[in-house]
Amino acid sequence: MRVFDIVSDWSSTSVTSTSFASQEEPQAARRHPPFSRVSTIINSMNLLWRDLESALSCLRAMADVSARLLADRKTSNITIFIVDPWLRKAVTVGHSKTEQLTIFYLGQGKTELQALVRLEESKVCPPAFTDLQALPFRSKTCAALPVLTPNRSRVWAVLQVMLEDTKMAESEANFVPRILQDAGVSQEINLPSQCFTDLQVNYLQLLCSFMGGVLLHIERLDNRAKIVDRTKSIMEGAIDVNKAKTLADFEQRVKHLFSSFFSVSTIRVLFFDPDNRSLLISSSQMRKKGTTSINMTKGILGQCAHKQQVINIPDIHQNPFVDPIADGLQRNGRPVGKHAAMLVGPMLVESSERSGQELLGVVQLLEKKRRAADGSTQPSEFLPDEQHLFNQLLTVCSHAGSRTIKVQQLSAQLAGTPCNVQALLFG
């Protein structure tokens, strides 16, 4: 990989320039550290990003380059502890079965670390540090350096390098078989120092800084790709929802659309009845025949319909306006979690009879699941990005619902049957 060659050039160029400066211009060498040439190379690091296509390849490159920087030392283990949730998810999706992904916890389980070792190694060493705030950490045979974003606001990962114990290496090197000892043969080998030098630690820090910027670039590209995929999925969902011929069919298609974007336990679609000023629940949702209506003054659903605004409830237990019956908390099977979150929004279209918007119904998302569809953990409350997506889907469903009602009303008029919302939903 191109990263390895350039980092090797860093070491050779810096050592050569340092030795030359010490002989010719010692004063200039103090004023110009060996990082002057390295800093120039860093300015053109965007040329290397084409080779680092994923977060996993970036971490692999960082581990391999670290091993090359410490070629004159005997490293016993190089481990990268992944801290950032996005990075953990990206590595978990792209890792191979030959890699070890062990989980460690810091601070009484509050900080989760995912250990990634090199392909050439099989041993996973526990973290030598006890807190992320204590980084960078350095001892005689261990160095732990954080991989930060350029503004140092996020910790991507921690690079930990372990050297072999000097005492053990000396005892093995100075071992002489008994038969040679009887012959008067002795062996004394002076091993090189097995400690980190300041220059090596500085190079590792420079590598971590560079990789922090690369990871930020990869995350932005990943977010853009997700936006493109999401837009494509919304367009496909809009086509599917507009195929509905009845309100009952429309209800099922809306549920399927929202379930493809949100991993929740309950999705409810309620239709507004302008004649009775209430919200109607279909028999398929109540598992019984007949209609069930909810007054506009009851629960969070009633507030949403009355105010015609999206309402995000992070914790239903702490909201005094939650109504167990109107908001669907009383259901068959497993009960709703005590601290579940709720997201409710209206389906609105421009009114043809008066100025303003007309209410078609309400969509309710209740209780996020612990695991998302891709297997990653998700928070219990609905995030701002999820609420923005919720608003986009509501707009799509509103226009599709208005079209469905008009088509079904026209068919009912031609057949001579009632065409109000209650008749269309249960007729």
C-alpha positions in Angstrom: 0.0 0.0 0.0 1.2 3.5 -0.7 0.9 4.5 2.9 3.7 2.0 3.9 6.2 3.3 1.4 5.7 7.0 2.3 5.9 6.3 6.0 9.1 4.4 5.4 10.4 7.5 3.5 9.5 9.5 6.6 11.8 7.5 8.8 14.8 7.3 6.4 14.5 10.9 5.3 14.2 12.2 8.9 17.1 10.1 10.2 19.4 11.2 7.3 18.6 14.8 7.7 19.1 14.7 11.4 22.6 13.1 11.2 23.6 15.5 8.5 22.5 18.5 10.5 24.3 17.2 13.6 27.6 17.2 11.6 27.3 20.3 9.6 24.9 22.7 11.4 24.1 21.6 15.0 22.4 24.9 15.7 20.2 24.6 12.7 19.2 21.1 13.6 17.9 22.3 16.9 15.8 25.0 15.2 14.5 22.6 12.5 13.3 19.3 13.9 13.1 16.2 11.7 9.3 16.8 11.4 9.8 19.6 8.9 9.9 17.2 6.0 7.2 15.1 7.4 4.9 18.1 7.8 5.4 18.8 4.1 4.3 15.3 3.2 1.2 15.5 5.4 -0.1 18.4 3.3 -0.5 16.1 0.3 -2.0 13.2 2.2 -5.2 13.5 0.2 -3.4 11.6 -2.6 -3.5 8.5 -0.3 -7.2 8.5 0.4 -8.0 6.7 -2.8 -6.2 3.6 -1.4 -8.0 3.8 2.0 -11.5 2.9 0.7 -13.1 1.8 4.0 -12.7 2.3 7.7 -11.5 -1.2 8.2 -8.7 -0.8 5.6 -7.7 2.4 7.3 -7.3 0.6 10.6 -5.4 -2.2 9.0 -3.0 0.3 7.4 -2.4 2.0 10.7 -1.5 -1.2 12.4 0.9 -2.3 9.6 2.5 1.1 9.4 3.0 1.1 13.2 4.8 -2.2 12.9 7.1 -0.8 10.2 7.9 2.3 12.2 9.0 0.0 15.0 11.1 -2.3 12.8 14.1 -2.0 15.1 12.0 -3.0 18.1 10.5 -6.4 19.0 6.8 -5.8 19.2 4.8 -8.4 21.0 1.3 -7.0 20.1 -0.3 -4.2 18.2 -4.0 -3.7 19.0 -6.5 -1.0 17.9 -9.3 -0.4 20.4 -12.3 1.0 18.5 -14.2 3.6 20.6 -16.5 5.5 18.2 -20.0 3.9 17.6 -19.9 4.6 13.9 -16.5 3.1 13.5 -17.5 0.0 15.4 -20.4 -0.5 13.2 -18.4 0.1 10.0 -15.7 -2.4 11.1 -18.2 -5.0 12.2 -19.9 -4.9 8.8 -16.6 -5.2 6.9 -14.5 -7.5 9.1 -13.5 -11.0 8.0 -13.8 -14.1 10.1 -10.0 -14.3 10.5 -9.9 -11.2 12.6 -10.6 -11.1 16.3 -13.2 -8.6 17.6 -13.1 -8.8 21.4 -15.0 -6.4 23.6 -13.5 -4.7 26.6 -15.2 -2.3 29.0 -13.8 0.7 30.8 -15.1 2.8 33.7 -17.5 0.2 35.2 -18.8 -0.8 31.7 -19.6 2.8 30.6 -17.1 2.8 27.7 -17.1 -0.1 25.3 -13.9 -0.9 23.4 -13.8 -3.2 20.4 -10.4 -4.8 20.0 -9.0 -5.3 16.4 -5.6 -7.0 16.0 -3.5 -7.5 12.9 -4.0 -10.5 10.7 -0.6 -11.7 11.5 -1.4 -11.9 15.2 -3.8 -14.0 17.2 -3.3 -12.7 20.8 -5.6 -9.9 22.1 -4.0 -7.9 24.9 -6.3 -6.0 27.3 -6.1 -2.2 27.3 -3.2 -0.9 29.4 -5.0 2.3 30.1 -8.0 2.7 32.5 -9.6 5.9 31.1 -9.7 7.6 27.8 -9.0 10.9 29.5 -5.6 9.6 30.6 -4.4 9.2 27.0 -1.8 9.3 25.6 -0.3 6.7 27.8 3.3 5.6 27.7 5.4 3.2 29.8 8.7 1.3 29.2 7.1 -1.4 27.0 3.7 0.0 26.1 2.3 3.0 24.3 -1.4 3.9 23.9 -2.2 6.8 21.6 -5.7 8.2 20.8 -6.9 8.6 17.2 -8.8 11.9 17.2 -10.7 14.0 14.7 -8.8 17.1 13.5 -10.7 19.3 16.0 -10.1 16.7 18.8 -13.8 16.5 19.6 -14.2 12.7 19.0 -12.1 9.7 19.8 -12.2 7.2 16.9 -9.9 4.6 18.4 -6.8 3.9 20.5 -3.6 2.5 19.1 -1.8 0.3 21.6 1.7 -1.1 20.9 3.3 -3.6 23.3 7.1 -4.3 23.2 8.7 -7.5 24.4 9.9 -7.5 27.9 13.7 -6.7 28.0 14.5 -8.9 30.9 12.9 -12.0 29.4 14.7 -11.3 26.1 18.1 -11.0 27.8 17.6 -14.2 29.7 16.8 -16.1 26.6 19.7 -14.6 24.6 22.3 -15.2 27.3 21.2 -18.8 27.8 24.1 -21.3 27.2 23.6 -25.0 27.1 25.2 -27.1 29.9 27.6 -28.9 27.6 29.0 -25.6 26.5 29.3 -24.2 30.0 31.3 -27.3 31.0 33.6 -26.5 28.0 34.2 -23.0 29.3 32.1 -21.3 26.6 30.1 -18.3 27.6 27.7 -16.2 25.6 27.0 -12.5 26.2 24.8 -10.7 23.8 24.1 -7.0 24.2 20.5 -6.6 23.0 19.4 -3.2 21.7 17.2 -1.1 24.0 13.6 -2.3 24.1 12.1 1.1 25.1 10.2 3.6 23.1 12.1 6.6 21.9 10.6 10.1 21.7 11.0 10.0 18.0 9.1 6.8 17.6 6.2 8.0 19.8 6.1 11.2 17.8 5.8 9.3 14.6 3.0 7.1 16.0 1.2 10.3 17.1 1.6 11.7 13.7 0.2 8.6 12.1 -2.8 8.6 14.5 -3.5 12.3 13.6 -3.4 11.5 9.9 -5.7 8.5 10.3 -8.1 10.6 12.3 -8.6 12.9 9.4 -8.9 10.0 6.9 -11.6 8.4 9.1 -13.5 11.7 9.2 -13.4 11.9 5.4 -14.6 8.2 5.1 -17.5 8.9 7.5 -18.6 11.9 5.4 -18.5 9.8 2.2 -20.5 7.0 4.0 -23.1 9.5 5.2 -23.5 10.8 1.6 -23.9 7.3 0.3 -26.6 6.6 3.0 -28.5 9.8 2.0 -28.5 8.6 -1.7 -29.7 5.2 -0.7 -32.3 6.6 1.6 -33.6 8.9 -1.1 -33.8 6.0 -3.5 -35.7 3.9 -0.9 -38.2 6.8 -0.3 -38.9 7.1 -4.0 -39.5 3.3 -4.3 -41.7 3.5 -1.2 -43.7 6.4 -2.7 -44.4 4.4 -5.8 -45.6 1.4 -3.7 -47.8 3.5 -1.5 -49.5 5.2 -4.5 -50.6 1.8 -5.8 -53.1 1.5 -3.0 -56.7 1.3 -4.1 -58.5 1.3 -0.8 -57.8 2.8 2.6 -57.3 -0.6 4.1 -54.7 -1.3 1.4 -53.1 2.1 2.0 -52.8 1.4 5.7 -50.9 -1.8 5.2 -48.6 -0.2 2.6 -47.8 2.7 5.0 -47.0 0.3 7.8 -44.6 -1.6 5.4 -43.0 1.7 4.3 -42.3 2.9 7.9 -41.1 -0.5 9.0 -38.4 -0.5 6.4 -36.9 2.6 7.9 -37.7 2.3 11.6 -37.1 -0.7 13.8 -40.0 -0.3 16.3 -42.5 -2.6 18.0 -45.7 -0.8 17.0 -46.8 1.2 13.9 -50.3 2.5 13.9 -52.2 4.4 11.2 -55.3 6.3 12.2 -57.7 8.2 9.8 -59.4 11.4 10.6 -63.2 11.4 10.4 -64.3 15.0 9.7 -68.0 14.2 10.4 -67.4 13.1 14.0 -64.1 15.0 14.6 -62.4 11.8 15.7 -59.6 9.4 14.8 -60.6 6.0 13.4 -58.7 2.8 14.1 -59.3 0.0 11.6 -60.4 -3.5 12.7 -57.1 -5.0 11.6 -55.3 -2.9 14.3 -57.8 -3.6 17.1 -58.2 -7.3 16.1 -62.0 -7.1 16.4 -64.9 -6.1 14.2 -66.3 -2.7 14.1 -64.8 0.7 14.4 -62.9 2.3 17.2 -62.7 6.0 17.4 -60.5 8.2 19.5 -61.6 11.7 20.7 -59.4 14.6 19.5 -58.9 15.5 23.2 -57.4 12.2 24.3 -53.7 11.4 24.6 -50.7 12.3 22.5 -52.5 11.2 19.3 -55.3 13.7 20.0 -52.8 16.5 20.6 -51.1 15.7 17.3 -54.3 15.7 15.4 -55.5 18.9 17.0 -52.2 20.9 16.7 -51.3 19.2 13.4 -47.7 19.0 14.5 -45.1 16.2 14.9 -44.7 15.2 18.6 -41.6 13.4 19.9 -42.0 11.8 23.3 -38.6 10.5 24.5 -40.1 8.8 27.6 -43.9 8.0 27.8 -43.6 7.5 31.6 -42.5 11.1 32.1 -45.2 12.7 30.0 -48.5 13.5 31.8 -50.6 13.7 28.6 -50.1 10.1 27.6 -53.4 8.1 27.6 -52.9 4.3 27.8 -56.0 3.5 25.7 -55.9 6.3 23.1 -52.1 6.0 22.6 -52.2 2.2 22.2 -50.2 1.3 25.3 -52.7 -1.4 26.3 -52.1 -4.2 23.8 -52.2 -8.0 23.6 -49.0 -9.9 24.1 -45.9 -8.3 25.4 -46.6 -5.0 27.2 -45.1 -1.7 26.1 -41.9 -0.8 27.9 -42.3 1.6 30.8 -39.8 4.1 29.4 -40.6 3.6 25.7 -40.3 6.5 23.2 -43.1 7.6 20.9 -43.1 9.6 17.6 -46.4 10.8 16.2 -47.1 12.9 13.1 -50.1 14.1 11.1 -50.7 13.4 7.4 -51.6 16.8 5.9 -52.6 18.0 2.4 -53.6 21.3 0.9 -57.4 21.8 1.3 -59.4 22.3 -1.9 -62.3 23.9 -0.1 -60.5 26.4 2.2 -57.1 27.9 2.7 -54.7 25.9 4.8 -54.1 22.3 5.2 -56.5 19.4 5.7 -55.9 16.5 8.1 -56.1 13.0 6.7 -54.8 11.0 9.6 -52.0 10.3 12.1 -49.1 7.9 12.0 -47.7 6.6 15.3 -44.3 4.9 16.0 -44.0 3.3 19.4 -41.1 1.7 21.3 -37.9 1.4 19.4 -36.3 -2.0 19.4 -32.9 -2.4 21.0 -31.4 -3.7 17.8 -31.8 -2.0 14.4 -32.4 -3.9 11.2 -28.7 -4.1 10.5 -28.0 -5.5 13.9 -26.5 -2.4 15.5 -27.6 -1.1 18.8 -29.8 2.0 18.7 -30.8 4.5 21.5 -34.3 4.3 23.0 -35.4 7.8 21.9 -35.9 9.1 18.4 -33.0 11.2 17.2 -33.4 14.4 15.2 -32.2 12.7 12.0 -34.9 10.1 12.5 -37.6 12.7 13.0 -36.5 14.5 9.8 -36.9 11.2 7.9 -40.3 10.7 9.6 -41.4 14.1 8.2 -40.3 13.1 4.7 -42.3 9.9 4.8 -45.3 11.7 6.2 -45.3 14.0 3.2 -45.1 11.1 0.8 -47.9 9.2 2.6 -50.1 12.3 2.8 -50.3 12.8 -1.0 -50.8 9.1 -1.6 -53.6 8.9 1.0 -55.4 11.9 -0.5 -55.3 10.2 -3.9 -56.5 6.9 -2.5 -59.5 8.6 -0.7 -60.5 10.5 -3.9 -60.3 7.3 -6.0 -62.3 5.3 -3.5 -64.9 8.0 -3.1 -65.4 8.2 -6.8 -65.9 4.4 -7.0 -68.4 4.6 -4.1 -70.4 7.4 -5.8 -70.6 5.4 -9.0 -71.8 2.4 -7.0 -74.3 4.4 -5.0 -72.8 3.6 -1.6 -71.8 5.9 1.2 -68.5 7.7 0.6 -67.6 9.0 4.1 -64.3 8.0 5.6 -65.8 5.5 8.0 -67.7 3.8 5.2 -64.5 3.8 3.0 -62.4 2.2 5.8 -64.9 -0.5 6.9 -67.2 -0.8 3.9 
